[in-house]
Amino acid sequence: MNQPDSQRTPFTAIVLAGQRSAADPLVQRSNAGCKAMIEIDGKAMLQRVLDTLAASQQVDRRIISGPDLQQLDPQSAIRTLVDSGDVDWQAPQSSPSTSAWHAMQTVPAGTPILLTTADHPLLSAEIVDEFCRQSRVHDLDVAAGLAPYELVRQAFPDMKKTVMHFKEGDYCGCNLFTFMTPEGRDAARFWRKVEQERKNPFKVIRALGWASVLKYLLHRLTLREALDNLSNKLGVRAGTVLLPWAEAAVDVDSISDHDIVQRKMTSNRMNAPP
């Protein structure tokens, strides 16, 4: 029998907020110093994500990996959260996967982990809670959030998105991952391996499996086949959670993304009930 949420170990959330290159156009335009601290509608993106996690019924502890402490104004709300211990801070590492791995080492083995990114300003507590609940229901070691591409395209037609094409349909990633068990955390090792070899596509293909990559390129690979292949390769139960919110798939990765999200927030604020 499934336990009610109140009797289950709450999630620890890790937010990747490492610094981007100062030469990035989005960072340069903002004068924020780092991507995580770029403001949208008057609030830093990282602060928005932390506020969302604080409102979640599924999340207890919050950890941020980055930005460098000197990037945080001593008087800022985020620095206050860190200094008070309400949010734990980890130094950012050389890559997102390495940052995630290091942060995971501070979390007890029996605690489920939610991993997301600072550039997720439209993330809501409703999205977080549903993703975490479904990760529990599916009895997985590791899960990734996906949103149907058509849903995202209709809501944000001007936003360029990376699309995953499977035989049964197209999906967008949501920068939401859960690591439900110690075994699931081993998936972060594989992520590090792929990330380290990203400049050598043949090594990446070999790690993923030639047959699966070929079927994917021909749009003949089903999402289930991809998950089964990954599960067998990692020795874990890997799965996905389909989320019915286009906002779940929105991250701010360019000036255009920033402007689109700003317009969305302005519209939401103007149309909100008094």
C-alpha positions as CSV (number, residue, x, y, z in Angstrom):
1,M,0.0,0.0,0.0
2,N,1.3,3.4,-0.9
3,Q,2.1,5.8,1.9
4,P,0.4,9.2,2.0
5,D,2.8,12.0,1.1
6,S,2.9,13.2,4.7
7,Q,4.5,9.9,5.8
8,R,7.1,9.8,3.0
9,T,10.6,11.2,3.1
10,P,10.4,14.6,1.4
11,F,12.6,15.4,-1.6
12,T,15.8,17.4,-1.4
13,A,15.9,19.8,-4.3
14,I,19.2,20.6,-6.0
15,V,19.3,23.7,-8.2
16,L,22.1,24.0,-10.7
17,A,23.1,27.7,-10.8
18,G,26.7,27.7,-12.0
19,Q,28.1,30.7,-13.7
20,R,28.0,31.1,-17.5
21,S,30.7,32.7,-19.5
22,A,30.7,36.5,-19.1
23,A,30.8,36.7,-22.9
24,D,27.3,35.2,-23.1
25,P,25.0,37.8,-24.8
26,L,22.2,37.1,-22.3
27,V,24.6,37.8,-19.4
28,Q,26.1,40.8,-21.0
29,R,22.8,42.5,-21.7
30,S,21.6,41.9,-18.1
31,N,24.6,43.3,-16.2
32,A,23.7,40.6,-13.6
33,G,27.2,39.1,-13.6
34,C,25.8,35.5,-13.9
35,K,22.9,33.8,-15.6
36,A,21.2,32.6,-12.4
37,M,20.9,36.2,-11.1
38,I,19.3,37.7,-14.3
39,E,16.0,39.3,-13.4
40,I,12.7,38.6,-15.1
41,D,9.8,40.8,-14.0
42,G,11.9,42.3,-11.2
43,K,13.1,39.0,-9.6
44,A,16.2,36.9,-10.2
45,M,15.5,33.6,-11.9
46,L,17.2,31.7,-9.2
47,Q,15.1,33.4,-6.5
48,R,11.9,32.4,-8.5
49,V,13.0,28.8,-8.5
50,L,13.8,28.8,-4.8
51,D,10.4,30.4,-4.0
52,T,8.7,27.7,-6.1
53,L,10.5,24.9,-4.2
54,A,9.7,26.5,-0.9
55,A,6.0,26.4,-1.9
56,S,6.1,22.8,-2.9
57,Q,4.5,20.2,-0.7
58,Q,7.0,17.6,-1.8
59,V,10.3,19.4,-1.2
60,D,12.0,20.0,2.1
61,R,15.7,20.8,1.9
62,R,17.0,23.1,-0.9
63,I,20.6,23.1,-2.2
64,I,22.0,25.4,-4.8
65,S,25.2,24.6,-6.7
66,G,26.5,28.0,-7.6
67,P,26.7,30.8,-8.3
68,D,30.0,31.8,-6.8
69,L,29.3,33.6,-3.5
70,Q,30.9,36.8,-4.7
71,Q,28.1,36.9,-7.4
72,L,25.5,37.3,-4.6
73,D,24.9,40.7,-3.1
74,P,25.3,40.4,0.7
75,Q,22.0,42.1,1.1
76,S,20.1,39.9,-1.5
77,A,17.4,37.6,-0.5
78,I,19.3,34.6,-1.8
79,R,22.4,35.4,0.2
80,T,20.2,35.8,3.3
81,L,18.8,32.3,2.7
82,V,22.3,30.9,2.4
83,D,23.7,32.7,5.4
84,S,20.7,31.6,7.6
85,G,21.0,28.0,6.5
86,D,17.6,27.9,4.9
87,V,19.3,27.1,1.6
88,D,22.5,25.1,1.4
89,W,25.2,26.3,-1.0
90,Q,27.7,24.2,-2.9
91,A,30.5,25.5,-5.0
92,P,29.9,25.0,-8.7
93,Q,32.0,22.4,-10.4
94,S,33.5,22.3,-13.9
95,S,30.3,21.0,-15.5
96,P,26.5,20.6,-14.7
97,S,26.9,16.8,-14.3
98,T,29.8,17.2,-11.9
99,S,28.0,19.9,-9.9
100,A,25.0,17.6,-9.6
101,W,27.1,14.6,-8.5
102,H,29.0,16.6,-5.9
103,A,25.7,18.0,-4.4
104,M,24.2,14.6,-4.3
105,Q,27.0,13.4,-2.0
106,T,25.6,15.7,0.7
107,V,22.1,14.0,0.6
108,P,21.4,10.9,2.7
109,A,21.0,7.7,0.6
110,G,17.4,7.2,1.6
111,T,16.3,10.7,0.5
112,P,14.8,11.2,-2.9
113,I,16.4,14.0,-5.0
114,L,14.8,16.5,-7.3
115,L,17.2,18.1,-9.7
116,T,16.4,21.3,-11.7
117,T,18.1,24.4,-13.0
118,A,18.1,28.1,-12.1
119,D,16.9,29.2,-15.6
120,H,13.4,27.8,-15.0
121,P,11.4,30.9,-14.1
122,L,8.0,29.6,-15.1
123,L,8.3,26.5,-12.9
124,S,5.4,26.3,-10.4
125,A,4.8,24.4,-7.2
126,E,2.0,22.5,-9.0
127,I,4.5,21.2,-11.6
128,V,7.0,20.3,-9.0
129,D,4.5,18.4,-6.9
130,E,3.0,16.5,-9.8
131,F,6.4,15.5,-11.1
132,C,7.5,14.3,-7.7
133,R,4.3,12.4,-7.0
134,Q,4.4,10.6,-10.4
135,S,8.1,9.7,-9.9
136,R,6.9,7.9,-6.7
137,V,3.9,6.3,-8.3
138,H,5.9,4.8,-11.2
139,D,8.3,3.2,-8.7
140,L,11.4,4.3,-10.6
141,D,15.1,4.7,-9.7
142,V,15.5,7.8,-11.9
143,A,13.0,9.8,-13.9
144,A,13.0,12.7,-16.3
145,G,10.2,15.2,-17.0
146,L,9.0,15.6,-20.6
147,A,6.3,17.8,-22.2
148,P,4.6,17.1,-25.5
149,Y,6.2,19.3,-28.2
150,E,2.9,20.3,-29.7
151,L,1.7,21.6,-26.3
152,V,4.9,23.7,-26.0
153,R,4.7,24.9,-29.6
154,Q,1.1,26.1,-29.2
155,A,1.8,28.0,-26.0
156,F,5.2,29.5,-27.1
157,P,5.2,29.5,-30.9
158,D,8.2,31.9,-31.1
159,M,10.4,30.0,-28.8
160,K,13.1,27.7,-30.2
161,K,13.2,24.4,-28.5
162,T,15.2,21.2,-28.7
163,V,12.8,18.5,-29.8
164,M,13.2,14.7,-29.2
165,H,11.6,12.8,-32.0
166,F,10.3,9.4,-31.2
167,K,8.2,7.0,-33.2
168,E,5.0,7.8,-31.2
169,G,5.5,11.6,-30.9
170,D,7.8,14.5,-30.2
171,Y,8.8,15.8,-26.8
172,C,10.7,18.6,-25.1
173,G,12.8,18.1,-22.0
174,C,11.9,20.0,-18.8
175,N,15.1,20.2,-16.9
176,L,13.4,18.2,-14.2
177,F,14.9,15.0,-12.9
178,T,14.3,12.8,-9.9
179,F,16.8,10.3,-8.4
180,M,14.6,8.1,-6.2
181,T,17.2,5.6,-4.9
182,P,20.9,5.3,-4.4
183,E,21.0,3.2,-7.6
184,G,19.3,6.0,-9.5
185,R,22.1,8.3,-8.6
186,D,24.4,6.1,-10.6
187,A,22.7,7.7,-13.7
188,A,24.7,10.9,-12.8
189,R,27.9,8.9,-13.5
190,F,26.7,8.1,-17.0
191,W,25.7,11.7,-17.5
192,R,29.2,12.7,-16.6
193,K,30.6,10.2,-19.0
194,V,28.5,11.4,-21.9
195,E,29.3,15.1,-21.0
196,Q,33.0,14.4,-20.9
197,E,32.8,12.8,-24.4
198,R,30.5,15.3,-26.0
199,K,33.2,16.5,-28.4
200,N,33.6,12.9,-29.6
201,P,30.3,11.9,-31.1
202,F,31.4,8.3,-31.9
203,K,32.2,7.7,-28.2
204,V,28.8,9.1,-27.3
205,I,27.1,6.9,-29.8
206,R,29.0,3.9,-28.6
207,A,28.0,4.6,-25.0
208,L,24.3,5.0,-26.0
209,G,24.3,2.0,-28.4
210,W,24.6,2.1,-32.1
211,A,21.3,0.4,-32.8
212,S,19.3,2.8,-30.7
213,V,21.0,5.9,-32.2
214,L,20.3,4.6,-35.7
215,K,16.7,3.9,-35.0
216,Y,16.3,7.3,-33.4
217,L,17.8,9.1,-36.4
218,L,15.3,7.2,-38.6
219,H,12.4,8.2,-36.2
220,R,11.8,4.5,-35.6
221,L,12.8,4.4,-31.9
222,T,9.9,4.5,-29.4
223,L,10.3,6.2,-26.1
224,R,9.8,2.9,-24.3
225,E,12.6,1.3,-26.3
226,A,14.9,4.2,-25.4
227,L,14.1,3.9,-21.7
228,D,14.5,0.1,-21.7
229,N,17.9,0.5,-23.4
230,L,19.0,3.1,-20.9
231,S,17.7,1.0,-18.0
232,N,19.6,-2.1,-19.2
233,K,22.8,-0.1,-19.8
234,L,22.7,1.6,-16.3
235,G,21.1,-1.3,-14.4
236,V,18.4,0.9,-13.1
237,R,14.7,1.5,-13.6
238,A,14.7,4.7,-15.7
239,G,11.5,6.3,-16.8
240,T,9.8,9.6,-17.8
241,V,6.9,11.6,-16.4
242,L,4.8,13.4,-19.1
243,L,3.8,16.8,-17.8
244,P,0.7,18.6,-19.2
245,W,2.1,22.1,-18.7
246,A,4.0,23.9,-21.5
247,E,5.7,26.0,-18.9
248,A,7.5,22.9,-17.6
249,A,9.6,22.9,-20.7
250,V,10.6,26.6,-20.7
251,D,14.1,27.5,-19.8
252,V,15.8,30.8,-20.5
253,D,18.8,30.2,-22.7
254,S,18.9,33.2,-24.9
255,I,17.9,36.9,-25.2
256,S,14.8,35.8,-27.2
257,D,13.8,33.3,-24.5
258,H,14.1,36.0,-21.8
259,D,11.9,38.4,-23.8
260,I,9.3,35.8,-24.4
261,V,9.1,34.8,-20.7
262,Q,9.0,38.5,-19.7
263,R,6.0,39.1,-22.0
264,K,4.3,36.0,-20.5
265,M,4.8,37.2,-17.0
266,T,3.6,40.7,-17.8
267,S,0.5,39.2,-19.4
268,N,-0.2,36.9,-16.5
269,R,0.2,39.8,-14.0
270,M,-2.1,42.1,-16.0
271,N,-4.8,39.4,-16.4
272,A,-4.6,38.2,-12.8
273,P,-7.8,38.7,-10.8
274,P,-7.8,41.7,-8.4
